[in-house]
């Protein structure tokens, strides 16, 4: 699907920074309370999405507890390559989202404490079996991600080693200075970052994006 996703882009200059740094995906956030929110009805959002596509970037729409019909409208209005569910959605509703015709990513919220392989597997397996790509993120409560809280990478390493066939994405508290270690320790196949490449919060930094992508690419080899 992708290796390096920069989530919460707002400007063409953000897209340029991702493209030039070697990232291969961007997240377009359609959750209104977020500081990274994009209005799907705004002409600028359509332009931004089209620009990302022209740069060869994979466009992931991030939704929180949004009805399938609303997501369908955003897809038609903006243009997306995948759907990321980042709220309290139920696995039983996956068939409804599957009908939208795009790959599904599910953000599975994991406590930052050390967890056993079984505890992690119990959280992610229903979504994997339903056909979703799982993104493991720190449980941020009502904030629904983007707060810079890290997971226990050692726990993820143990789980990932046991279930090596599962492709998954690591998020939560990643920054240029720790992403290489996070990949090495956890065994992640891809990474997702939002606040870790921002200065100030909500504004992407081209320098931080470049540093993050460089470290991640080196770690992936």
C-alpha positions as a printed Julia matrix, in Angstrom:
221×3 Matrix{Float64}:
   0.0     0.0     0.0
   2.75    2.47    1.05
   5.88    2.73    3.17
   5.86    6.32    4.45
   2.62    8.25    4.95
   2.56   11.89    6.02
  -0.87   12.51    7.5
  -2.74   15.77    7.79
  -1.36   17.69    4.82
  -3.07   21.01    4.21
  -1.08   22.83    1.53
   0.54   22.23   -1.84
   3.86   22.98   -0.19
   3.19   20.04    2.16
   2.67   17.81   -0.88
   5.88   19.12   -2.44
   7.8    18.35    0.74
   6.49   14.78    0.89
   7.19   14.16   -2.78
  10.69   15.61   -2.68
  11.57   13.69    0.49
  10.52   10.35   -0.97
   7.33    9.75    0.97
   4.76    7.76   -0.97
   1.42    8.57    0.71
  -0.47   11.45    2.29
  -3.41   11.52    4.63
  -6.28   13.93    3.98
  -8.13   14.49    7.25
 -11.91   14.85    7.08
 -12.56   14.91   10.84
 -13.91   18.42   11.62
 -12.5    18.79   15.17
  -8.96   18.12   13.95
  -6.45   20.94   13.46
  -5.66   19.18   10.16
  -9.25   19.18    8.9
  -9.95   19.66    5.2
 -13.41   20.72    4.07
 -14.37   18.22    1.35
 -16.68   20.79   -0.21
 -13.94   23.37   -0.66
 -12.44   23.75   -4.11
  -8.99   23.92   -2.55
  -9.37   20.41   -1.17
 -10.11   19.01   -4.62
  -7.11   20.86   -6.0
  -4.89   19.54   -3.2
  -5.99   15.95   -3.77
  -5.48   16.21   -7.53
  -2.03   17.7    -6.97
  -1.07   14.81   -4.71
  -2.19   12.37   -7.38
  -0.17   14.23  -10.02
   2.87   13.84   -7.74
   2.3    10.1    -7.64
   1.29   10.05   -3.97
  -1.22    7.59   -2.53
  -4.16    9.53   -1.08
  -5.73    8.21    2.11
  -8.9     9.83    3.4
  -9.1     9.83    7.2
 -12.59    9.55    8.67
 -13.9     9.33   12.23
 -17.31    7.73   12.79
 -18.5     8.97    9.41
 -21.48    7.25    7.72
 -20.65    5.32    4.57
 -22.87    7.58    2.46
 -20.91   10.63    3.6
 -17.63    8.92    2.79
 -18.98    8.04   -0.66
 -19.73   11.72   -1.26
 -16.21   12.74   -0.23
 -14.68   10.15   -2.56
 -16.77   11.49   -5.44
 -15.99   15.11   -4.58
 -12.29   14.9    -3.75
 -10.83   11.68   -5.18
  -9.12    9.17   -2.89
  -7.12    5.95   -3.17
  -7.96    4.45    0.23
 -10.18    4.95    3.28
  -8.82    5.11    6.83
 -11.3     4.52    9.65
 -10.01    6.21   12.79
 -12.97    6.31   15.15
 -15.16    3.83   16.98
 -16.36    1.98   13.9
 -17.49   -1.64   14.24
 -15.9    -4.51   12.36
 -19.38   -5.81   11.59
 -19.89   -2.78    9.32
 -16.85   -3.5     7.12
 -19.03   -4.93    4.31
 -20.76   -1.53    4.06
 -17.46    0.31    3.58
 -16.15   -2.37    1.24
 -18.95   -1.45   -1.15
 -17.32    1.96   -1.56
 -14.74    0.25   -3.76
 -11.5     1.42   -2.11
  -8.98   -0.37    0.12
  -9.78   -0.05    3.81
  -7.34    0.87    6.56
  -8.38    0.55   10.18
  -6.62    2.46   12.95
  -6.5     0.06   15.89
  -5.89    1.98   19.09
  -3.39    0.33   21.4
  -2.53    1.38   24.98
   1.05    2.57   25.43
   1.69   -0.06   28.08
   3.48   -3.33   27.39
   1.04   -5.86   25.93
   1.3    -9.55   25.22
   1.2   -10.95   21.7
  -2.26  -12.33   22.44
  -3.59   -8.98   23.65
  -2.44   -7.26   20.46
  -3.65  -10.08   18.24
  -7.09  -10.01   19.86
  -7.4    -6.32   18.98
  -6.26   -6.54   15.36
  -7.31   -9.98   14.13
 -11.02   -9.21   13.57
 -10.08   -6.33   11.28
  -7.45   -8.32    9.42
  -9.88  -11.16    8.87
 -12.4    -8.62    7.55
  -9.88   -7.58    4.88
  -8.55   -4.35    6.39
  -4.98   -3.11    6.49
  -4.32   -2.28   10.15
  -2.61    0.85   11.4
  -1.52    0.58   15.02
  -1.81    3.88   16.85
  -1.65    5.0    20.47
  -5.04    5.28   22.13
  -5.73    9.01   22.21
  -9.27    8.85   23.56
 -11.59   11.42   22.02
  -8.69   13.07   20.15
  -8.61   10.11   17.71
  -4.88   10.27   16.96
  -2.34   12.93   16.13
  -1.23   13.64   19.71
   2.33   12.29   19.55
   1.95    9.4    22.01
   4.13    6.34   21.36
   3.39    2.63   21.57
   5.51   -0.02   23.25
   7.64   -1.11   20.29
   8.99   -4.19   22.05
   5.46   -5.54   22.42
   4.79   -4.93   18.74
   8.04   -6.68   17.8
   7.0    -9.83   19.64
   3.57   -9.8    18.01
   4.94   -8.97   14.54
   7.51  -11.75   14.71
   4.83  -14.27   15.58
   2.42  -13.09   12.88
   4.97  -12.23   10.19
   2.48  -12.57    7.33
   0.46   -9.58    8.56
   1.28   -6.3     6.85
   0.65   -3.36    9.14
   1.53    0.29    9.69
   3.06    1.87   12.79
   1.85    5.26   14.01
   1.92    7.11   17.31
   4.65    9.4    18.57
   6.96    8.98   15.59
   9.51   11.71   14.88
  12.65   12.05   12.75
  14.84   11.21   15.74
  13.03    7.98   16.68
  11.47    6.55   13.53
  14.49    4.44   12.57
  14.6     2.82   16.0
  10.83    2.34   15.95
  11.04    0.46   12.66
  14.01   -1.61   13.79
  12.52   -2.57   17.16
   8.86   -3.05   16.19
   9.33   -4.73   12.82
   6.92   -2.3    11.16
   6.55   -2.55    7.37
   5.3     1.04    6.99
   4.96    4.19    9.11
   2.5     7.04    9.51
   3.23   10.43   11.05
   1.31   13.66   11.65
   2.38   15.76   14.64
   5.96   14.47   14.5
   6.67   16.51   11.37
   4.92   19.69   12.47
   6.22   22.95   13.91
   4.05   24.46   15.29
   1.28   21.92   15.8
  -0.93   21.64   12.73
   1.67   23.12   10.34
   3.89   20.75    8.42
   7.63   21.44    8.36
   9.42   20.59    5.11
  12.67   20.12    7.03
  11.08   17.68    9.47
   9.37   15.78    6.64
  12.69   15.46    4.83
  14.46   14.25    7.97
  11.69   11.79    8.82
  11.58   10.27    5.34
  15.37    9.98    5.2
  15.52    8.12    8.5
  12.58    5.87    7.63
  13.94    4.98    4.19
  17.33    4.13    5.65
  15.68    1.89    8.24
  13.57    0.08    5.66
  16.71   -0.5     3.57
